[in-house]
Amino acid sequence: MTGKNNHFPKKIFIERNSINFPFTKKILENNSDVPTEVIENAQNLVEEIKSLRDPWGEGKKYILLTTQRGEFVKPCPCTPHYIGCNYFIINLDINCPMDCTYCILQQYLTNPVITVYVNKEDLWNQLDVFLSNRRNRFIRIGTGELGDSLAIDPITENSKDLISYFRKKLDILFELKTKSINIENVLETPPAENIIIAWSLNSEKIAQEEEIGAPSVDERINAAKRVISRGYRVAFHFDPIILYPGWEKGYLQVLKCVLESIDPARIAWISLGTLRFHPSLKPIIRERFPLTKIIYGEFISGKDGKLRYFKSIRLEIYKKIVDYIRSNKGKKIRIYFCMENKEIWEKILKRKPTGNEDIEKYLSSPLG
Amino acid sequence: MKTKILDIGKICLEDDRFRISYYFSLDEIVLSLRKAGLIQPPVVSFLDNHFVLVSGWKRVIGCREISLSPLPVFLLEEKDELKIFLLTFYENLSIRRYKIIEKAEILKKLKKFGEEERYIVKNYMPLLEIPRTLRHLDSYIKISCLEPEIKRLINEKDMPFYSIQMLVELDAEERLLLLPFLSPLGQNKQKELLEGLLEVSKKEGITIKKILNSSDITKILNSKNLSYCQKGDKIRLMLNRRKYPAFFSWKDSFESCKKRISWPEEITLKPSRFFEDDEIFVRFGFKDRRQFLKRLSKLRELADKGEFSKMIGLPYDRKK
């Protein structure tokens, strides 16, 4: 999936009060071949798209330029009763053109349209304040929580500005998280040890069947190799890990490919998380993707009310993956679990996390 | 609108083009008609050479039940079907909340009488407290096409939308096969049974008919000692076992460990829900210090048994 091609975006909508921002002008100049429409109120467009048969499918065809009225920087919401990692997220754009069956945004967001916030000056100001309030501590922060960090980067070129902003802030780990291979802007920007370009990976079968519109796993790993050659560090997120007959072979094959072709010293971390979702996502997935079987696994209701695999299954999955990484050149790679409980950390990683800060320290140190 | 006295037999009740409600009890209306007579005349229209009932279905059917005829009626001069239908729609809207089956019927009829889909979504669905989406319109239209027996069940049990959507996913034969088992169950158990069937069907790649025809379920279905409610419950639990094999395997191991070490009934041993927490809870009561110490000593004795360690190591050690 490239962010800028013949099919995407079909149109760029600009909310009238966002026309005069320099970022709006830049996007429109760089994408002069894309039809545009000025609208009075973004909410009307959102409501219009939401009234369609497949709002999520429709919303992915367009880009809406508007302003962020709230906070750009927020703590990652994680999930109650499970261990978090003190991560912070920057919401500069939301939603993405890829259409993964399991995507939680289908249930989480109320706006199905790919939305880019153009008041970037506010972002820099908010970031300045945010970082100065948190001096003397490591911070992990990144985009890619409510959207893909690089999927529409050919259109926005956000990566260049973000990397440039964070490059000199050496006590901060900044992460761009993607499934895409839109790395041209990243390659054009000077690297730094505190900038991490991360790929969300899955087994090839899951990537092909469930990550609609996303590049193949090989393409993602090749993109990672290219950014490493440029001098960046990378990270990998195996999330969501999905159980299916032959899952072990599928995931270990991808890990083999990663560990054989990438110097472990350039891997900042690998995160693992098995498929989990709010129960209300289930009917949405069932309706939008009637052929997928991923929601019919052995899901129990977790302490946070989300559906997740029964614990013995999760333990088995994590153990096999972690053992493989540890015994295949990945002994020193920092591995963490996303939204898991203490017991799983203890049993699999032999770590007793004492709190979110502890995990943050584990992942941030040594920096670079 | 004129008033007219009309013989009840002249109203063509087979022509239900404007009817919204089908599944109602006649007890109260019959009582009211007997005690107070017909106070509010029904509304009819003369279309296609016969009188068509527009509003007042419950009243007219009640009158027929007690042979109350002729009746005073309001005769509409309007011939446009949509306009006539809107009259009954708004009249009912002002006095009560529509049920899901009625909403489905209304949307189907609005479409039939020529309203554009987008217009229905924007203008009528909010009035019916339905999200304004074409997706929801599609769902309601599908609901309106369900079999009458199923619609009656939905209406009587006030089935939630989520469960109805699952019923829509089944085929007619499957729905009718399930009907007697769903009827006695409450909303939650109905949902669980439907979810179980659909999920096992998708997970195992077999039809619901095949699941219902499997030997273990047929055995339950053919049992003469079980009521429909008990049968429904048993099927639901059986499906749960198929949905959660790892969990039930652990649960069975846990229970059998308890049995093997003869865990005393007066001390409750309970793991967390789905064993998601690694803590296990013990609960017991005591009357005095002596009994308290006795129970503690019993617990100590149990804790020294190998089976106890095995039990608290579950489910991690299950595969070892």
Contacts between the chains, C-beta under 8 A, distances in Angstrom:
chain1	res1	chain2	res2	distance
A	47	B	132	7.6
A	50	B	132	7.7
A	50	B	133	6.3
A	51	B	118	7.7
A	51	B	121	5.5
A	51	B	122	7.3
A	51	B	132	5.0
A	51	B	133	5.0
A	51	B	134	6.4
A	52	B	133	7.0
A	52	B	134	5.7
A	52	B	135	7.7
A	53	B	133	7.5
A	53	B	134	4.4
A	53	B	135	5.2
A	53	B	138	6.8
A	54	B	135	7.2
A	55	B	133	7.0
A	55	B	135	7.7
A	283	B	162	6.7
A	283	B	165	6.8
A	287	B	135	7.4
A	293	B	202	6.0
A	293	B	203	6.7
A	296	B	199	5.0
A	296	B	202	4.7
A	296	B	203	4.0
A	297	B	203	7.7
A	298	B	243	6.9
A	298	B	244	5.4
A	298	B	245	6.7
A	298	B	246	5.5
A	298	B	247	6.7
A	300	B	244	7.1
A	300	B	247	6.3
A	300	B	273	8.0
A	300	B	274	3.9
A	300	B	276	6.9
A	301	B	273	7.3
A	301	B	274	6.8
A	302	B	274	7.8
A	302	B	276	5.7
A	303	B	276	5.5
A	303	B	277	6.9
A	310	B	244	6.7
A	310	B	246	4.8
A	310	B	247	4.8
A	310	B	250	7.8
A	310	B	274	6.5
A	310	B	275	7.8
A	310	B	315	7.5
A	311	B	274	7.4
A	311	B	275	5.9
A	311	B	276	6.1
A	311	B	315	6.0
A	311	B	316	7.9
A	312	B	246	5.3
A	312	B	250	6.3
A	312	B	315	3.6
A	312	B	316	6.7
A	312	B	318	5.5
A	312	B	319	7.2
A	313	B	246	5.6
A	315	B	315	7.7
A	315	B	316	5.6
A	316	B	319	6.7
A	341	B	276	7.3
A	341	B	277	7.5
A	342	B	278	7.9
A	343	B	277	7.8
A	343	B	278	4.5
A	347	B	316	6.2
